[in-house]
Amino acid sequence: MRVVLTQPLPRVQALAPALRMRGHEVLELPVRRLESLADQPAVKSVLGNLFAFDWVVFVSPGAVDAAWAALPDLWPLGTGVATVGPGTEATLLARGFDPAVLFEPLVRPRQPPFDAAALLQEAPFVTPAGLRILVVRGEAGRDDWIEALRQAGAAVEVVAVHRSHALPLAETGIRQAADWLAEAARRPMVFVFTAQDAIERLDEVLPAAGRDRARALAVHPRQVAALRKCGWSRATEMRPGESGLVAGIESADRA
């Protein structure tokens, strides 16, 4: 299967070799790069004092990757961990995090859509009054769910562990992606999207012809809807994380 990955650097560099080892032909076409801020004194100070919080919420795999080096070797007793979905949880586990050290089980939404709004439907975030919560994310992100927690009585602190930089799309990569689109009727292919900006950037540079023959995978229903508006009529939702990506690609290969 031909696969175009649009995830940010450096994450795409870890995913591509794993897919190639499974026999897929992979084109890396990242639209942004994540710069870790974990070495900044203010960030290190917050991440080094997790005992001051009842819960730490990681909002994405990129947040886990960026924060990892600054996290304590011994997780503080009594500080719980939550994620917005199975992809972020899988990244924690792949990094070596052991949920057995937690006083409470790791919390995440139990079913799609996997996002922060869904997390607020899980205990203890349904009634968070009095909880001290640390949100670990990038510099940019949605604040509505954080404000909802505060309005419900939680004390929420946000620490930005990475900064996003837009990348120029390589002309050679755009040409190859366009060539693959032109051959999509004969050679199955799939585009993978995990962010709205990737959908918008590729919509600007890729031809419309062929989008209705290629498969497109995304991690959220809003992204699937955006893709279909851009002509990706075969866009479908996949489960977050590497296992969800592999399953989505290989089910597309059989379709």
C-alpha positions in Angstrom: 0.0 0.0 0.0 1.2 3.5 -0.8 0.9 5.7 2.3 1.3 9.5 2.7 2.0 10.6 6.3 1.3 14.2 7.3 2.1 13.9 11.0 4.5 16.5 12.4 8.2 16.0 12.8 9.7 14.3 14.6 6.8 11.9 15.1 6.5 11.0 11.4 10.1 9.9 11.4 9.2 7.2 13.9 6.0 6.0 12.2 7.4 5.8 8.6 10.1 3.1 9.3 7.5 0.9 11.2 5.2 1.0 8.2 8.0 0.3 5.7 8.9 -2.7 7.7 5.3 -4.0 7.2 5.9 -3.7 3.4 4.2 -0.3 2.7 5.6 2.4 0.4 5.7 5.5 2.5 5.9 9.2 1.6 6.6 11.6 4.5 4.9 14.9 4.0 4.9 16.7 7.4 3.3 20.2 7.5 4.9 21.2 10.8 7.6 20.5 13.3 7.3 20.2 17.0 10.0 21.9 19.1 10.2 20.6 22.7 10.2 23.2 25.4 10.9 20.8 28.2 14.4 22.2 28.8 13.1 25.6 29.7 13.4 26.3 33.5 9.7 27.2 34.0 8.6 24.0 32.2 11.1 21.8 34.1 10.0 23.4 37.4 6.3 22.5 36.8 7.0 18.9 35.5 9.4 18.3 38.4 6.7 19.1 41.0 3.9 16.8 39.9 3.1 16.0 43.5 1.4 19.4 43.6 -1.4 18.1 41.4 -4.1 15.5 41.8 -4.2 14.8 38.0 -1.9 15.3 35.0 -3.7 15.3 31.6 -1.6 14.7 28.5 -3.5 16.0 25.4 -1.5 14.3 22.6 1.3 11.9 21.7 3.4 14.9 20.9 2.9 16.3 24.4 4.1 13.0 25.9 7.2 12.9 23.6 8.1 16.6 24.3 7.6 16.3 28.1 9.1 12.9 28.7 12.7 14.0 29.4 11.6 16.4 32.1 9.2 14.0 33.9 10.3 12.6 37.2 11.8 9.1 37.3 9.4 8.2 40.1 5.8 9.1 39.6 4.5 10.8 42.7 2.1 8.7 44.7 -1.4 10.2 44.6 -1.1 12.0 41.3 -3.3 10.5 38.6 -2.8 10.4 34.9 -5.3 11.0 32.1 -5.1 11.2 28.3 -7.5 12.3 25.6 -7.4 9.0 23.8 -5.7 5.6 23.3 -3.0 7.1 21.0 -1.7 9.3 23.8 -2.0 6.4 26.3 0.0 4.1 23.9 2.7 6.7 23.6 3.1 6.8 27.4 3.3 3.1 27.5 5.8 2.9 24.7 8.0 5.4 26.5 8.1 3.0 29.4 5.4 4.5 31.7 4.1 1.9 34.1 0.4 2.4 35.1 0.9 0.1 38.1 2.6 3.0 39.9 -0.7 5.0 39.9 -3.0 5.1 42.9 -5.9 5.4 40.5 -6.3 3.7 37.1 -5.2 5.7 34.1 -8.2 7.6 32.7 -9.2 8.3 29.1 -12.4 8.4 27.0 -13.7 4.9 26.6 -15.1 5.4 23.1 -14.8 7.8 20.2 -14.6 10.6 19.6 -11.4 10.8 21.5 -10.9 14.4 22.5 -10.8 16.6 25.6 -14.6 17.1 25.6 -15.1 13.3 25.8 -12.6 13.2 28.7 -14.8 15.5 30.7 -17.5 12.8 30.6 -15.2 10.5 32.6 -14.7 10.3 36.4 -13.3 12.3 38.1 -13.7 15.1 35.6 -17.4 15.0 35.6 -17.4 16.6 39.0 -13.9 18.1 39.3 -14.5 20.6 42.1 -11.5 20.9 44.3 -9.1 19.0 42.0 -5.7 20.3 41.1 -5.2 19.5 37.5 -2.1 20.0 35.2 -2.7 20.0 31.5 0.4 19.1 29.4 0.1 20.3 25.8 1.6 22.5 23.1 1.6 26.3 23.0 -1.6 26.4 21.0 -4.7 24.5 21.8 -8.4 24.7 22.6 -9.2 26.3 26.0 -13.0 25.7 26.2 -12.7 22.4 28.1 -10.1 23.9 30.4 -12.4 26.8 31.2 -15.2 24.3 31.8 -13.1 22.5 34.4 -12.4 25.9 36.1 -16.0 26.9 36.0 -16.8 23.6 37.7 -14.4 24.3 40.6 -11.1 22.7 39.5 -7.8 24.5 39.8 -6.2 24.0 36.4 -2.6 24.9 35.4 -1.4 24.6 31.8 2.2 23.9 30.8 3.2 24.2 27.2 5.8 21.5 26.4 6.2 22.1 22.7 6.0 24.8 20.1 4.7 24.2 16.5 6.5 25.5 13.5 5.0 25.4 10.0 7.2 23.6 7.5 7.5 24.4 3.8 6.1 21.5 1.8 8.9 19.9 -0.3 8.2 20.2 -4.0 9.5 16.7 -4.6 7.1 15.4 -2.0 4.1 17.3 -3.5 4.9 16.0 -7.0 5.2 12.4 -5.7 1.9 12.7 -3.8 0.2 14.1 -7.0 1.6 11.3 -9.1 0.3 8.7 -6.6 -3.1 10.4 -6.7 -3.2 10.2 -10.5 -2.5 6.4 -10.2 -4.9 5.8 -7.3 -7.4 3.9 -9.6 -4.7 1.3 -10.3 -2.5 1.4 -7.2 -4.3 1.6 -3.8 -3.1 4.5 -1.6 -4.1 6.2 1.6 -3.4 9.6 3.0 -3.1 9.9 6.8 -4.3 13.1 8.6 -4.1 13.9 12.3 -4.6 17.7 12.3 -6.8 20.2 10.5 -3.8 22.3 9.3 -2.5 19.3 7.3 -5.9 18.9 5.6 -5.9 22.6 4.7 -2.3 22.7 3.5 -2.6 19.7 1.2 -5.9 21.0 -0.1 -4.0 24.0 -1.4 -1.2 22.1 -3.2 -2.7 18.8 -4.4 -4.9 18.4 -7.5 -8.5 17.6 -6.9 -8.4 14.8 -9.4 -7.9 11.4 -7.8 -9.1 12.3 -4.3 -12.3 10.4 -4.8 -10.3 7.3 -5.6 -7.7 7.5 -2.8 -8.5 6.6 0.8 -8.0 9.2 3.6 -7.8 8.4 7.3 -8.3 10.8 10.2 -8.5 10.6 13.9 -11.6 12.7 14.6 -15.0 13.0 13.0 -14.5 16.7 12.4 -11.4 15.9 10.3 -13.3 13.3 8.4 -16.0 15.9 7.6 -13.4 18.5 6.6 -11.8 15.9 4.2 -15.0 15.1 2.6 -15.7 18.8 1.9 -12.3 18.9 0.2 -13.2 16.0 -2.1 -11.9 13.0 -0.2 -15.1 11.1 -0.5 -13.6 7.9 0.9 -12.4 9.5 4.1 -12.9 7.4 7.2 -12.1 7.6 10.9 -9.3 5.5 12.4 -8.4 4.8 16.0 -5.6 7.0 17.3 -2.1 5.6 17.9 0.3 3.5 15.9 -1.9 0.3 16.2 -4.9 2.3 15.0 -2.9 3.7 12.1 -1.7 0.2 11.0 -5.2 -1.2 11.3 -6.7 1.6 9.3 -4.1 1.3 6.5 -4.3 -2.4 6.3 -8.1 -2.4 6.3 -8.0 0.2 3.5 -5.7 -2.1 1.6 -8.4 -4.8 1.7 -11.2 -2.5 0.7 
